Amino acid sequence: MSTTGVVELTRQEFLRAVYELTDMRAKLAVAFTDAQERAGHSYFDADEACGFWADRGILEYPSYNQVALTYVGLRRARRMAERGWGAEVPF
């Protein structure tokens, strides 16, 4: 797998972890470290993935060390779950 593919997979795994930890609901904050551990990535990789999604309005930081899906993020995560998390989903 290419480096780009690994980065994309890391981002999808982090989004999936947040999606599952929030019981598939928007605006429900979870600890960043819980999502990081669930995704199985280093702090640096999880932070990069979180920043990637936050920059696109998919995740938000409601308070220190907390992340939550936005309503747009919830729709995006549902679409990714329906199509398969490893599948290419155009942004």
N, C-alpha and C positions, 0 to 999 in steps of 0.2 A: 504494500500500500504506500502511496506517495505521502510526503510530508503534509501536503494540503489535505489529503484524505484523512490522515490521523488527526489533524487539527479540527476538521469538520466533525469527525466522530466524537472527539472530546467535547465539543460544544453541544452536540446533540445529547450526549450522555448526561451532561450537566443539566440541560433543560429538562430532560426526562426525569432526573432525580428530583428537581424542584416540583415538577408536575405531579409526581407520585407522592411526595411528602406533603403537598398541599391538598391531597385527596381530590385532585383535579378541579380546584376552585381558584378563582382570581382573588387578589387582594388579601390572601391569607399568608402572613409572614412566617417563614421558617428560618432557622439558623443557617447561616452560610456554611458553617463547618459540618452540619448534618448533611447538607446537599453535597458538599465536597466528599465526605466519607461515603455517601451512598453511591456517588458516581465513581469512586475509586481512583481519584486523581490527586496529584500534589496540590498544595495550596496555590502555587504559581499558575498551574494549568487551569484550575477551577476559577481563579480570579480573572484570568484572561477570558475564559468562556463567559463568565458572569458579565464582565465589561462589554463583551461583544453583544450579548443579548440586551443589555441595558441601553447601549448606544442606539439600538434599533427599536426601543420601546416595548420589548417583549418582557423584560424583567424590570423591577424597580427595587430601590433600597428604602423601605419604609422607616427603618431605624438602623442604628449601628449594628453591624454583623447580622443583619436580617435581609432576606431577599423574598420577593413575592412576584407572582405572575401578574401582569396587567391583563385587562380584558382582551386586548389584542394578542397578548402572549398566550392566553388560554385557548383562543381560537387556533393559533398557530400550532400549539402543542397537541391539540386534539387532531388537527389535520395530519401532523407527523405520526401520531399514534395510529391513526386509521390506515395510513399508507405503509406503515412499518418504519421503525425508527432508523434503520440503516439506509432506507431508500432516499434518493435525491428528491428533495422538495424545494422547488424554486421559491426564493424569498419574494 
